[in-house]
C-alpha cells in the first residue's frame, strides 16, 4: 500500500535525528567512561545506532525515489545481540583487576536508558501511524532493537553497581578467567 511520502518521510527524518543523537551520545560516553566493559558497551551501542541510521537512510531514499517502503525481509536485516560473556573473557587479567565502581558510567547509563525508552516509544508510535506493512515491519524491528538495548543497559547498570560480584555471577565466570 502506498503511503503519503510526505508523512512517511517526516517520520523517517525524525527517526534519523533521534538515532544520530543517540550515536553521538554513545561515542562520547565510550570516550569518557573509565570502565573497559562500559566502553565496549557504549561502542557497541554507537555501532548499532549507525546501522539504524544506514537502514533508515536506505528506506528514506526508496520512499523519495519510488514512493514505497523498503522491506527488511528483502535486505535480510536481523537484530544482533551483544555477547557480554565474550567481551568479559576478552578483557585481560590486568584490566579485570582494575575494574571498580564507575560513577561517570552510571550517569551515562541513566541517560542512555532514558534515550532507549524514548526510542522504543517513538518506534511503537511510528509503527501504529504507518499503514504500509513494510513500514510497520521496520518500526517493529527498531522497537525490538531498542528493547534489546534496554536489556543490555540494565545489565551494565547492575555491573557498574557491583562489578566484581556481577562478573562472578555471569554464569560462573570468576575473575581469574576460568569457569567454575
C-alpha positions in Angstrom: 0.0 0.0 0.0 1.4 3.4 -0.9 1.8 5.8 1.9 1.8 9.6 1.5 5.5 10.1 1.1 5.4 13.4 3.0 4.0 11.8 6.2 6.3 8.8 5.9 9.4 10.9 5.2 8.7 13.1 8.2 8.6 10.0 10.4 11.8 8.7 8.9 13.6 12.0 9.3 12.5 12.2 13.0 13.9 8.7 13.4 17.2 9.7 11.7 17.6 12.7 14.0 16.9 10.5 17.1 19.3 7.8 16.0 22.0 10.4 15.2 21.6 12.0 18.6 22.0 8.5 20.2 25.0 7.6 18.2 26.8 10.8 19.1 26.0 10.3 22.8 27.3 6.7 22.8 30.5 7.7 21.1 31.1 10.5 23.7 30.2 8.0 26.5 32.6 5.4 25.3 35.3 8.1 25.3 34.6 9.4 28.8 33.7 6.2 30.7 36.7 4.9 32.5 35.5 1.3 32.7 36.6 -1.0 29.9 33.3 -3.0 29.8 31.4 0.2 29.8 33.5 1.5 27.0 32.8 -1.7 25.0 29.1 -1.5 25.6 28.9 2.2 24.5 30.9 1.4 21.4 28.5 -1.4 20.6 25.5 0.8 21.0 27.1 3.5 18.9 27.7 1.0 16.1 24.0 -0.2 16.5 22.8 3.4 16.1 24.9 3.7 12.9 23.3 0.6 11.5 19.9 2.1 12.3 20.9 5.3 10.5 22.0 3.4 7.4 18.8 1.4 7.3 16.7 4.5 7.8 18.6 6.4 5.1 18.1 3.5 2.7 14.3 3.5 3.4 14.2 7.3 3.1 15.9 7.1 -0.4 13.4 4.4 -1.5 10.5 6.5 -0.3 11.8 9.6 -2.1 12.6 7.8 -5.3 9.7 5.3 -5.7 7.2 6.4 -3.0 7.3 2.9 -1.4 8.8 1.4 1.7 11.8 -0.9 1.5 11.2 -4.2 3.1 13.5 -5.6 5.9 12.9 -9.1 4.6 14.4 -8.1 1.2 17.5 -6.8 2.9 18.0 -9.7 5.3 18.2 -7.5 8.3 18.2 -9.2 11.7 18.7 -7.9 15.2 22.1 -8.6 16.8 22.8 -9.3 20.5 25.8 -8.2 22.4 27.6 -11.2 23.9 28.7 -9.8 27.2 30.4 -13.0 28.2 32.8 -13.0 25.3 33.6 -9.3 26.0 34.4 -10.1 29.6 36.5 -13.1 28.6 38.4 -10.9 26.2 39.5 -8.5 28.9 43.0 -9.1 30.2 43.5 -10.1 33.8 45.3 -6.8 34.3 42.2 -4.9 33.1 39.9 -7.1 35.2 41.9 -6.3 38.3 41.3 -2.5 37.7 37.6 -2.9 37.5 35.8 -0.9 40.1 32.7 1.2 40.6 32.4 3.8 37.8 30.3 6.8 38.7 30.8 8.5 35.3 29.4 5.4 33.6 26.4 5.4 35.9 25.2 8.8 34.8 25.7 8.0 31.1 23.7 4.8 31.6 20.8 6.7 33.2 20.8 9.0 30.1 21.1 6.0 27.8 18.3 4.2 29.4 16.0 7.2 29.0 17.1 7.6 25.4 16.3 4.0 24.6 12.9 4.2 26.4 12.1 7.3 24.3 13.2 5.4 21.2 11.1 2.4 21.9 8.0 4.6 22.5 8.8 6.6 19.3 9.0 3.4 17.2 5.9 1.9 18.8 4.0 5.1 17.9 5.5 5.2 14.4 4.5 1.5 13.8 0.9 2.4 14.7 0.8 5.5 12.5 2.2 3.8 9.3 -0.3 1.8 7.2 2.3 0.1 4.9 3.3 -3.4 6.0 7.0 -2.9 5.2 6.9 0.4 7.2 5.3 -1.3 10.2 7.8 -4.1 9.9 10.7 -1.6 10.0 9.4 0.2 13.1 8.6 -3.1 14.9 12.2 -4.2 14.2 13.6 -0.9 15.6 11.3 -1.2 18.6 12.7 -4.6 19.3 16.2 -3.3 18.9 15.5 -0.6 21.5 14.2 -3.2 23.9 17.4 -5.2 23.5 19.4 -2.1 24.1 17.4 -1.5 27.3 18.2 -5.1 28.4 21.9 -4.5 27.8 21.9 -1.2 29.6 20.1 -2.7 32.6 22.7 -5.5 32.8 25.5 -2.9 32.6 23.9 -0.8 35.3 24.0 -3.9 37.6 27.6 -4.4 36.6 28.6 -0.8 37.5 26.9 -1.1 40.9 28.9 -4.2 41.8 31.4 -5.1 39.1 33.3 -7.9 40.8 30.1 -9.6 42.1 28.4 -9.1 38.8 31.3 -10.6 36.8 31.4 -13.6 39.2 27.7 -14.1 38.7 27.9 -14.2 34.9 27.4 -18.0 34.5 30.1 -19.0 36.9 32.7 -16.6 35.5 35.3 -15.8 38.0 37.9 -13.1 38.0 40.8 -15.5 37.3 39.3 -16.1 33.8 38.3 -19.7 34.5 34.7 -21.0 34.5 33.6 -22.9 37.7 
